[in-house]
Amino acid sequence: MDVTLINPFLAAFTEILPQIGFQQVEKNKVSLVGSTFSYNGILLNIAMVGSIKGVVLIGMSSDEAKRFASKMMMGMPVNEFDKIAQSAISEMGNMVCANACTQFSKLEINGLDISPPTLMMGQGQATLPVPQAIVIDFNCDDIAIKVYVGLS
Amino acid sequence: MAIKIMIVDDSPFSRTLIAETLTDGGYEVVGEADSLETALETYTKVKPDIVTMDIAMPDADGFEISRALLRQDSKAKIILSSSMKDEETELEAKRIGICGYVQKPVEADTLFAIIHKVLSPDTLFQELLARGLDTFKEALSQNITRMAKTTVTFLENTEIEDPYLSKGITAVLGVIGQYSGTMVLDVSFPVAEKIAETILHRPAKSPEEVLAMVSELANIIGGIACSMLNKKEKALGLRVSPPSLFHGNSAELVSPSVKIQKALAETAYGEIFLGIGFKKGSTLWM
């Protein structure tokens, strides 16, 4: 497992989430998955291109996505995962990945840029363009988030 | 009416200097702030056309304040001023969505020029929007015809639902360059199977082979479309990321931050959905 690819995301989550209304950001575990895995809920896709390239996916269950969006909107109730909630989650993904690029630059991995986020809502399987992806399990104020890092 | 400007800088000296320069240039300085809290508060109160932002500040830095301002108003136009001038700082500004970047000490003419440019219509982007979808359609058409030996017609005036419900296999490709974007190709498994069979001259051995074909097809279409756009306008410098695939789907797809232009291609094997969207905003650097 390439630790170089993990630390920028840990740093980015720890730095960004408190700025958008979260108190506690904990890393639960780090593991590896093959290129294909199942999902159920939401999966946010952000591509990263530069001296390394690939994709970062951020996944949550539908309920947790609603709770996450509600937190970002200062506790406003989110009963439906509507346009505003979708926009909140993708804004978070955008901020975290943009910040991860900055963290990578501190490790001399420069010139990274990100694509706008695309959000899949439902269930199915995802296949990343790398043989293996790193999965970082975060717990953010009791909301479980999976970050799949498929970069090479 | 004079253009309204708000200055964010922790140094009273710098603020005075920038304010005087701007006032002399005919701009109206409507507010000043020296921290995250005062910046958010002042912005809401004075609603400026432009915000000038220092990077190095003691608590929240210019990037953090810019992120917070853009969360509050995604249309906020921020120009960073910094003594640092390196590629990474510029890239970070671009990733956050900052419009312009000037090096300190700020020269009056440079500052005025960048304000003018930030407030001017972005013709390069408008051209990309006008030409983007047609170019991707052309790349899809050419390559499907060449590889899968079928003619492609695009259904005109079809209402494509939003959010888009996947037919089974979705390839999502990131585009990076002067503007970033997303390309989506979506097809049902049976249609993909038939295309794969034609390309391979035999039935696909496994579902994985079908998926690999969709991924490759998306990659080729995205890559060719971007080079066609780059050839017409070198400044675009578009590049694609390898695609992610979502399959076995009963999933809806949305793109909350960019508007996706959609097209539906009809082939002898069935329909292929194509979506393309670009994000406004590149960082001007002077």
HADDOCK unambig.tbl for C-alpha pairs under 7 A between the chains (distance, minus, plus):
assign (segid A and resid 47 and name CA) (segid B and resid 174 and name CA) 5.14 0.50 0.50
assign (segid A and resid 47 and name CA) (segid B and resid 241 and name CA) 6.31 0.50 0.50
assign (segid A and resid 48 and name CA) (segid B and resid 241 and name CA) 6.99 0.50 0.50
assign (segid A and resid 49 and name CA) (segid B and resid 176 and name CA) 6.88 0.50 0.50
assign (segid A and resid 49 and name CA) (segid B and resid 241 and name CA) 6.11 0.50 0.50
assign (segid A and resid 53 and name CA) (segid B and resid 241 and name CA) 6.81 0.50 0.50
assign (segid A and resid 54 and name CA) (segid B and resid 241 and name CA) 6.28 0.50 0.50
assign (segid A and resid 54 and name CA) (segid B and resid 242 and name CA) 6.22 0.50 0.50
assign (segid A and resid 86 and name CA) (segid B and resid 256 and name CA) 6.42 0.50 0.50
assign (segid A and resid 87 and name CA) (segid B and resid 256 and name CA) 5.13 0.50 0.50
assign (segid A and resid 87 and name CA) (segid B and resid 257 and name CA) 6.88 0.50 0.50
assign (segid A and resid 90 and name CA) (segid B and resid 256 and name CA) 6.74 0.50 0.50
assign (segid A and resid 98 and name CA) (segid B and resid 95 and name CA) 5.65 0.50 0.50
assign (segid A and resid 98 and name CA) (segid B and resid 96 and name CA) 6.78 0.50 0.50
assign (segid A and resid 102 and name CA) (segid B and resid 92 and name CA) 6.52 0.50 0.50
assign (segid A and resid 110 and name CA) (segid B and resid 88 and name CA) 6.92 0.50 0.50
assign (segid A and resid 111 and name CA) (segid B and resid 88 and name CA) 6.69 0.50 0.50
assign (segid A and resid 113 and name CA) (segid B and resid 95 and name CA) 6.78 0.50 0.50
assign (segid A and resid 113 and name CA) (segid B and resid 176 and name CA) 6.62 0.50 0.50
assign (segid A and resid 114 and name CA) (segid B and resid 176 and name CA) 6.70 0.50 0.50
assign (segid A and resid 115 and name CA) (segid B and resid 174 and name CA) 5.11 0.50 0.50
assign (segid A and resid 115 and name CA) (segid B and resid 175 and name CA) 5.93 0.50 0.50
assign (segid A and resid 115 and name CA) (segid B and resid 176 and name CA) 6.11 0.50 0.50
assign (segid A and resid 115 and name CA) (segid B and resid 180 and name CA) 5.34 0.50 0.50
assign (segid A and resid 115 and name CA) (segid B and resid 181 and name CA) 5.62 0.50 0.50
assign (segid A and resid 115 and name CA) (segid B and resid 182 and name CA) 6.62 0.50 0.50
assign (segid A and resid 116 and name CA) (segid B and resid 180 and name CA) 6.63 0.50 0.50
assign (segid A and resid 116 and name CA) (segid B and resid 181 and name CA) 5.85 0.50 0.50
assign (segid A and resid 116 and name CA) (segid B and resid 182 and name CA) 6.54 0.50 0.50
assign (segid A and resid 116 and name CA) (segid B and resid 257 and name CA) 6.57 0.50 0.50
assign (segid A and resid 116 and name CA) (segid B and resid 258 and name CA) 6.99 0.50 0.50
assign (segid A and resid 116 and name CA) (segid B and resid 279 and name CA) 6.99 0.50 0.50
assign (segid A and resid 117 and name CA) (segid B and resid 255 and name CA) 6.47 0.50 0.50
assign (segid A and resid 118 and name CA) (segid B and resid 254 and name CA) 6.07 0.50 0.50
assign (segid A and resid 118 and name CA) (segid B and resid 255 and name CA) 4.73 0.50 0.50
assign (segid A and resid 119 and name CA) (segid B and resid 253 and name CA) 5.71 0.50 0.50
assign (segid A and resid 119 and name CA) (segid B and resid 254 and name CA) 5.20 0.50 0.50
assign (segid A and resid 119 and name CA) (segid B and resid 255 and name CA) 6.00 0.50 0.50
assign (segid A and resid 120 and name CA) (segid B and resid 251 and name CA) 6.16 0.50 0.50
assign (segid A and resid 120 and name CA) (segid B and resid 252 and name CA) 5.70 0.50 0.50
assign (segid A and resid 120 and name CA) (segid B and resid 253 and name CA) 4.71 0.50 0.50
assign (segid A and resid 120 and name CA) (segid B and resid 254 and name CA) 6.63 0.50 0.50
assign (segid A and resid 121 and name CA) (segid B and resid 251 and name CA) 5.16 0.50 0.50
assign (segid A and resid 121 and name CA) (segid B and resid 252 and name CA) 5.07 0.50 0.50
assign (segid A and resid 121 and name CA) (segid B and resid 253 and name CA) 6.32 0.50 0.50
assign (segid A and resid 122 and name CA) (segid B and resid 250 and name CA) 5.82 0.50 0.50
assign (segid A and resid 122 and name CA) (segid B and resid 251 and name CA) 4.11 0.50 0.50
assign (segid A and resid 122 and name CA) (segid B and resid 252 and name CA) 6.32 0.50 0.50
assign (segid A and resid 123 and name CA) (segid B and resid 249 and name CA) 5.87 0.50 0.50
assign (segid A and resid 123 and name CA) (segid B and resid 250 and name CA) 5.63 0.50 0.50
assign (segid A and resid 123 and name CA) (segid B and resid 251 and name CA) 5.69 0.50 0.50
assign (segid A and resid 124 and name CA) (segid B and resid 246 and name CA) 6.89 0.50 0.50
assign (segid A and resid 124 and name CA) (segid B and resid 247 and name CA) 5.81 0.50 0.50
assign (segid A and resid 124 and name CA) (segid B and resid 248 and name CA) 4.92 0.50 0.50
assign (segid A and resid 124 and name CA) (segid B and resid 249 and name CA) 4.38 0.50 0.50
assign (segid A and resid 124 and name CA) (segid B and resid 250 and name CA) 6.39 0.50 0.50
assign (segid A and resid 125 and name CA) (segid B and resid 246 and name CA) 5.59 0.50 0.50
assign (segid A and resid 125 and name CA) (segid B and resid 247 and name CA) 5.23 0.50 0.50
assign (segid A and resid 125 and name CA) (segid B and resid 248 and name CA) 5.95 0.50 0.50
assign (segid A and resid 125 and name CA) (segid B and resid 249 and name CA) 6.82 0.50 0.50
assign (segid A and resid 126 and name CA) (segid B and resid 245 and name CA) 5.57 0.50 0.50
assign (segid A and resid 126 and name CA) (segid B and resid 246 and name CA) 4.42 0.50 0.50
assign (segid A and resid 126 and name CA) (segid B and resid 247 and name CA) 6.32 0.50 0.50
assign (segid A and resid 127 and name CA) (segid B and resid 244 and name CA) 5.92 0.50 0.50
assign (segid A and resid 127 and name CA) (segid B and resid 245 and name CA) 4.93 0.50 0.50
assign (segid A and resid 127 and name CA) (segid B and resid 246 and name CA) 6.30 0.50 0.50
assign (segid A and resid 128 and name CA) (segid B and resid 244 and name CA) 4.91 0.50 0.50
assign (segid A and resid 128 and name CA) (segid B and resid 245 and name CA) 6.45 0.50 0.50
assign (segid A and resid 129 and name CA) (segid B and resid 242 and name CA) 6.03 0.50 0.50
assign (segid A and resid 129 and name CA) (segid B and resid 243 and name CA) 6.29 0.50 0.50
assign (segid A and resid 129 and name CA) (segid B and resid 244 and name CA) 5.99 0.50 0.50
